[in-house]
Amino acid sequence: MTETRGTKQKASSNGKAASTAGKPATAVNGTAGASEATVAAVADGGARSAGESGGTTGSGKAGGAKPAGPRIRRRNTTAGVHPYDQVTWESRDVVMTNWRDGSVNFEQRGVEFPSFWSINASNIVTSKYFRGAVGTPQRESSLRQLIDRVVRTYGKAGREHGYFASAEDAEIFEHELTYMLLHQMFSFNSPVWFNVGTPAPQQVSACFILAVDDTMESILNWYREEGLIFKGGSGAGLNLSRIRSSKELLSSGGTASGPVSFMRGADASAGTIKSGGATRRAAKMVVLDVDHPNIVEFVETKAREEDKIRALRDAGFDMDLGGADITSVQYQNANNSVRVTDDFMRAVESGGAFDLRARMDGRVIETVDAPALMRKIAQAAWECADPGIQYDGTINDWHTTPEAGRISASNPCSEYMHLDNSSCNLASLNLLRFLRADRTFDVEGFVYAVEMIITAMDISICFADFPTPEITRVSRAYRQLGIGYANLGALLMACGRAYDSEGGRTLAAAITSLMTGTAYRRSAELAGAVGPYDGYARDVAGHRRVIRKHAAANDAVRSVHTEDARILAAASKEWEKCLTIGERNGWRNAQASLLAPTGTIGLAMDCDTTGIEPDLALVKMKKLVGGASMKIVNQTVPAALRALGYTEETIEAIVEYIAEHGHVVDAPGLRPEHYEVFDCAIGERAIAPMGHVRMMAAVQPFLSGAISKTVNMPESATVDDVEEIYLEGWRLGLKALAIYRDNCKVGQPLTDVKGAKRSADEAKAIAAANAAPAGGAVAAPAAAAHRPVRRRLPKIRPSQTVSFTVGGAEGYLTAGSYPDNGVGEIFVKMSKQGSTLAGVMDAFSIAISIALQHGVPLETYVSKFINMRFEPAGMTDDPDIRIAQSVMDYLFRRLALDYLSEEQRAELGILTAAERARQISNQYGGSPADADLADLADAEPAGTPRARAATPEAHAAHGPEFVELELRSAAPGQSLLAQTAVDAPLCFTCGVTMRPAGSCYVCEQCGSTSGCS
């Protein structure tokens, strides 16, 4: 549970939030309004003003000539007015608790945020990104301090290394960057917020790729380097294919151990660092080439461990996520991927043989049947979601620096792919911030934002610290960047486009092309000012070839709507400028773009969807001031309905229907041809697995790197289905792919009890129909008048009294029961005898008691009274019911726990603390890292709330999209989305089930993440 209270509001000088609407487009070099003459002057290194700092070499070191940096023009800000003075600020209290035991995980009061930031975003930023010990003067307490710490560091470094033409340009840069961060238009990756401007090493990169050779020194150094990277809050990946297989001999005559054996040591190291609780938990990727002689052992490793987990769990061992026995299983802290070649994939298609080769001399160790090996890969992925697959041919065909070495591995989430011993710092744009009120995309604003972000990201390499000397050397020599975006799913829905449609894919492709074209164009301009990356001279031809491939892919996209054509036209101009300026200046960065999972930063930007993912579900949780929460229909749904031309009355009816049913099928007034617009990752109309693959294929040609994305598959999917997706990913030109089949992991924590009951009822109905006399109808029994009969309790009956406290109000509940333990009466004592409250509670108790004795089921009352909201409300002294929304909510939850069966309560979403703990324990025979490639179930979990319309006051205050659910989640503090994220790991910080973000996981309550961003 998270508590955040708004206390006082502090207005700015004008008291109004700034708006970008109607402002004139301004730009930096190479954008609208900037002349080629200016660009040429930058390229030629014009004179700088007296007293200004010098230029840099390609590696970012000061010295030598002092070329003029680019001019920067204002777009979002006003000269003489600081961005902070254009918004209204308010003070909030952040108290974050563990839903399992109510203990406080984090508390900081009096933090300052803009009024338009959500409670959830301010909670996450406060707890994750504010630096300094809580309770000390050094602790940050305002978003201003956080942004200033980062922006001023970037500004200072930009001045020192020649990135600005004048002091005025530097100030504009700082103001514009501040504005975009303040208004959640983009975010740097988490290590920037953790480290920049603090006494800690200035590690800015989230993604690292390591190298390991076939020597004991290199293998032990691998363990050490991973530990250093994890300590800094980042993740690492590497390819183990250089290590000799267990089928090869050592120089001493003995047999090599093989890479899989060395994975055990690295896995144990990562598990230790993870449990030590650094900035966030360890994240890692292990890759093995498909022609390695130990490839079958590698493929089956995690599937075999999954069998072990099941056996240990069934034997009674503690296989919970931090349980005493979970360390007895191995290989659970990494994502595994097989690196396949084009030759292997062609052999799979043709049914041919494939050679597995020795690591030292390349001789053939074994020849295998290619389709059989692919079948083993698909079988293992079907069983436990590992391994994923990486397509070596496509990856290296889009490699900008082939002379520097092949790309052999990726970061943990598979989006960053480049040289060994390299790193990449990430930043992601919030696409929904660029959707105008008329539902057109703000091309000019988007281009400007990309320019500013690329400039800032490149500056960071000048001052960044790296964990090893070799990573420092390669990162400074190639300056890899990873700009990307979040909220694509929400953007498409808001535009009235289905995720799995030509229109959806075309819009995504156009925006991605515009982003990368602008990023590389800006990189070429920076190369003119401060020099190309050091490795560029060696790979001029290779880099130019890849840029031309990107531009050709842009020209091949066919627009579906006029809006697509407009964005594609802008992208074409950017690629044209990119080629022209780049051929003159070179490029400052070997890589520019990718699509990260955007876990924590997506929540901090108030994004509805992460990365390239579609909407998870049509209903989600919204946190409210005061610590309460309500579940609402996603705010993008009404926007989508307006885009499709529906009236406000029809929109309200459709929204209320979605709140009640969780889907749009048969919604009143909604045309069937529009159903696809509201398809989500899970639910009644879940997007087909191949729909995810096609979306990835649409945007991949416009990314320097790859995409963090897991393809969701239903439990009914077959091994053939997995194999077909892996083959189709290769045919469509993807670089990497991971799948997750619902329920393939041990201990799915929530099951569809309602669905199970429906199935049982259906089975009974079918059996009854089959038993009917042939050729005739079943005679209906004669209707008999029914009158309820009161069943009085005996003179002496068992009873129990529970004392309780709800929000500081004390009371007593006495429940009397029949000898068969069915409750038959209640007495509620609150306040003094003779008071109004005491009289009302007495009358209420009598009414409920008489109804119970006349046969009204207790569960009927429970379903009606839980979640009733009024004061007093808040924390209770009951360990099974930590928070109650009212006295009535508490009373009937307590009665349910005491008198209803676990199955009945599970359907209502009411469990004891012990039952919740047992659910969690049953969930984890796997580990959180193993679940990094996991995703969501299609089935509705037990306790999934059924909705009712919000109160008229809620409608008036929030609009029809705010529809409160009647039943709250099975575990206090968990969102509806968290409940549906079956097999997701539990958050190490607060214990709440995490939700997918690309191929990683993020906690919606506190922002902890299992991978990048």
C-alpha angles and dihedrals in degrees: 000000000000123000121199122168125194108217116168132359123222115202122215124231092281097022094222134106114248119249129204094203114122097006117139118257113254129176152180125246115317096019131097109315098013115116127226086232089065090049091050090051089053091049092050092050103243124208119283128221116270115272096020123129123268134256131258141237121242089275092055097252118141119243144081123048121006109227121188116262120226124281115249122207129200122253111155102022136063125231111254094016120094116221090237090063092058097065137061115246128205136189119239138180118226118202117166122189138184108252092212098064106002093244116151112250097178137004131179122155130199098029117161126229138155112272093241094059112102122243090245094054093048091048092053096044092047095049098037108032110026108100131213132057113300111252095025128104089245092064115106112238105174137056086231091065093049095049092043092051091057102034095047091051090053092045093050092049091047090055093047094049101044102256096135131061093215145354088265091057090051091052092048089050091053093047094048093046090049092050093052093048092044092052093045093243091140142346136212116234118275100263089064090057092042098049118013114105094009130106088253120097108285095245106167102167124095096187131059134174117202133193130223128188133199096272131097090234091056093046093051090046088054089060091049096047093049090053093052091050093048090049090059093054098257138110134235140202135191144174116243096193095109090066113095117251125246086253093066132079130243122231088255090059097254126118120265118246095228129225096278091063092052089050087070093064093047091047092053091048092051091047091053094049091045093053090047088069108229122169089308135337127289117275122188145163127211119197129189126186116244092235094058111117090231094053095114092051089049093049094050097040100096095036089056091049089051089059089051091051091054092050094049093047092050089049090058101258120148103256095163119134096273093013123149094251104038091092089067089077122070143214093034100125100066142060111234125213134179116223106219126192129218089247091057093047091049089050089052091053094046096041093241136147126266131204126231109208138207115253098226105044105010095239118152111264097175140354116220137184105261097212090049091052091048087050090056090051092050092044093053092047089049090053101045111357093255137141110041119196134241122195107223097189095055093042095055094039087065094044113129096197108038093152089063092058141286125292105247106161146019141217118272095277096042098238099106114064123166142103125344115263092025137122140207130206115210139209129177133205123222100231095195090065088066096053109103125217090259088056094249121131117251097233096172094048091047093051091049092050092051091051093052094045095048090050091051094045092051091048089055092063089062094063102022123119121222130203099239137027092241093052088047091053097047095041093052092044096052103022097207115199131188115202113172141144147245134205096050091136092052092046093053093048092047088053091051094248126134116237092226098049139094089249093052094047094046094052091047091049093048094051092045092049091049090050097050095039090053092045093053092043090054089046089056091051091051089050088059091053104038104010136264121283113287094247094052096092089060094050106034093128095044095050094047091049092056093047089053090050090054091049092048090051089053091053090051095059113103115210121233098189134029088249090060091051091052093051093043090051090054090047091051090055091050093051090047091053090043092057094043097048094036094054088054100040106017118225130291094215132046090208131022114173148031138146113255126190091252093208111159095015091051089058091045089055092049091242118172092208133028127233113320093336123125121236109296096218138338093249126055142162125267120197117222134207107271095041098278123122138204132196116235141179107261111272090230090067096071090043090053092049091051090049088053091052104253122152121247092250092054091045091055092050093048092048092052090049091052090050090054100041105024093229141059101240108128092000109164112265096000113128114230092232088065096053092093092062088069098046111129140186091270138016140057093332103030116178111258115251092246089054089066091048093050092051091052090049091052094059102030096087089061098054129085090209131022140269132272101222138137119206110225116223128185121244089252092062114119133220086254089059092052091048092050092052091051090050094045091050088059094046092050094051102251120158098213140001138188130185136199123197114204114255095007091126128071122273110010098210100215129036133191100257091170091052091048091053091048090052091050091049091048090051091052091049091051091048090050091049091050090051093054116111112271114258096007141083123248110257113245114234116248112267111253126197110249124206123178116244122211114237107202123208119248120261092256113038136163116258141167133208123212123193114210144178123207117184090336095311113121127212148146130239119200118187123188120200142194118256087260087061098252112140113245107168142017135198121196120195119194130150126358124321110266095028121123093247092050091051093048092049091049092051091046091051093051092049093050092045094052091047092050090051089051091057105264103152116244090228089062091060092043092053091051101043105039113096091023101148127213139111134317092054138139137068120016133196092237113107091207095050108037097173132025128190092211141346089267090052090053097044096053094042088054092048090049092052091049102042111020127079121251090250092054091047093047089058089052093044096245118132136160120245089253092051092049090050090049090050090054092046091051089050095061121067081118128059132243094251090050087055091055087094091042124103141174139320123237093214121090108247126233112277094024103161123250112215138233129187116275120248118276087251091056090049091050093047100041110015129243094301090072102081116162120222122235098220123046126218124288090247121041110246096024118118124224088250091053090053092053092049093089116188091017114139122255117253112259091216106046106007097239119137110262126227130226121273108179105306091333134067135244133193111233092202103053105006098243112154137199096214144000132000 
